Amino acid sequence: ESREFRMITWGPCQSPTLWFVCQRYKKVSSFECRTVFRITCSAKDESTGKRYKLQWATQEKMQMPPDALKEAGIEPGESFDEAAARAVVQNIRRGTAAVVESIHERDHERQAP
């Protein structure tokens, strides 16, 4: 009776690849679906007629480094707190004027698939 034995070897390329696969598996396995709230609206400059898209963002999130936001899985204008988001919407609907605290402009290009 002859048995065939196979040996698995791990070389300098397979080991890092296996590590990445395991890390990704852990991340996917631990993922929990959560509802995210985002508030956007628009405003019109009466003097120029130009419309601007406005996005709600807390001061705390605006000051966070991009890596920290990415790690948290959230954008500056997003929140997991439904009550806070609803309160902001109510304040917007009640108000007649607002103060723009800062303006951020950026170019955005989409890469072709």
C-alpha positions in Angstrom: 0.0 0.0 0.0 1.6 3.2 -1.1 0.4 6.6 0.1 1.2 9.7 -1.7 2.2 12.6 0.6 2.1 16.2 -0.5 4.1 18.8 1.1 2.9 22.4 1.3 5.6 25.0 1.4 5.3 28.7 2.2 7.8 30.9 0.4 8.5 34.6 0.6 5.5 35.5 -1.6 2.9 33.1 -0.2 3.3 34.1 3.4 2.5 37.8 3.0 -0.3 37.0 0.7 -1.8 34.5 3.2 -1.5 37.2 5.9 -3.5 39.7 3.7 -6.1 37.1 2.9 -6.5 36.3 6.6 -6.8 40.0 7.6 -9.4 40.6 5.0 -11.3 37.5 6.1 -11.3 38.8 9.7 -12.5 42.2 8.6 -15.3 40.8 6.4 -16.4 38.3 9.2 -16.6 41.0 11.8 -18.6 43.5 9.7 -21.8 44.7 11.2 -24.3 46.5 9.0 -25.3 49.9 10.5 -27.6 52.7 9.3 -25.7 55.8 8.3 -27.4 59.3 8.2 -26.2 62.0 5.8 -27.8 65.4 5.5 -27.4 67.4 2.3 -29.2 70.4 1.0 -28.6 73.2 -1.4 -28.5 77.0 -1.2 -28.7 79.7 -3.8 -26.5 82.8 -3.9 -29.1 85.5 -4.6 -26.4 87.8 -6.1 -25.1 85.4 -8.6 -27.8 82.8 -8.9 -25.3 80.1 -8.4 -26.4 77.0 -6.4 -24.2 75.3 -3.9 -24.5 71.8 -2.4 -24.3 71.9 1.4 -23.3 69.0 3.6 -23.7 68.8 7.3 -20.5 67.9 9.2 -19.7 68.2 12.9 -16.7 70.3 13.9 -15.2 67.2 15.5 -15.3 65.1 12.3 -14.0 68.0 10.2 -10.9 68.0 12.4 -10.3 64.3 12.3 -7.5 63.0 10.1 -8.8 61.2 6.9 -7.2 58.0 8.1 -9.2 58.1 11.4 -12.4 58.7 9.4 -11.6 55.8 7.1 -10.8 53.5 10.0 -14.2 54.5 11.6 -15.9 53.7 8.3 -17.6 57.1 8.1 -17.4 60.4 6.1 -17.3 63.8 7.8 -21.0 64.4 6.9 -22.3 61.1 8.1 -23.5 60.0 11.5 -24.7 56.8 13.1 -26.8 59.0 15.5 -30.3 59.2 14.2 -31.5 61.6 16.9 -28.7 64.0 16.2 -29.4 63.9 12.4 -33.1 64.5 13.0 -32.4 67.4 15.3 -30.3 69.0 12.6 -33.0 68.6 10.0 -35.6 70.1 12.3 -33.3 73.1 13.0 -32.8 73.6 9.2 -36.5 73.5 8.5 -37.2 76.0 11.3 -34.5 78.4 10.4 -34.6 81.2 7.9 -30.9 82.0 7.9 -27.7 80.1 8.3 -24.0 80.9 8.8 -21.4 79.2 6.6 -18.4 78.5 8.8 -16.1 77.2 6.2 -16.0 76.3 2.5 -14.0 73.4 1.1 -13.6 73.0 -2.6 -12.0 70.0 -4.3 -11.6 68.6 -7.8 -13.0 65.2 -8.2 -12.1 62.9 -11.1 -13.5 59.4 -11.6 -11.2 56.9 -13.2 -12.6 54.9 -16.1 -13.4 51.3 -15.1 
